[in-house]
Amino acid sequence: MNIGVIGTGNMGRNHARVYSELKNVGEVYVFDTNAESAKKMLEYGAIICE
């Protein structure tokens, strides 16, 4: 299952981290209007959507 996270504030960052650790989750996609904040999600292997 692939997951999309909208917003990379405190909760979005935590969700992306947790989803990236779950074995049943394939890809984690993230979007945020702040591109710099979204890029920080790369450390969790997330794919940035524009």
C-alpha positions, -999 to 999 in steps of 0.1 A, spaced: 0 0 0 13 35 -9 7 64 14 3 102 8 10 128 35 -1 163 29 18 188 51 52 183 66 48 201 99 52 183 132 24 158 126 31 153 89 68 146 97 59 121 123 34 103 100 60 101 72 86 87 96 62 60 110 48 51 76 84 46 63 90 21 91 60 -1 84 66 -32 64 32 -31 47 38 4 33 54 7 -1 60 43 -11 54 73 10 45 105 -10 46 139 6 34 173 -4 38 207 13 36 242 -1 69 249 16 94 230 -7 123 233 19 101 216 45 91 189 21 127 181 11 134 172 48 112 142 43 138 127 19 156 113 51 126 90 55 128 79 18 97 99 9 89 109 -26 82 146 -29 52 157 -50 49 191 -65 
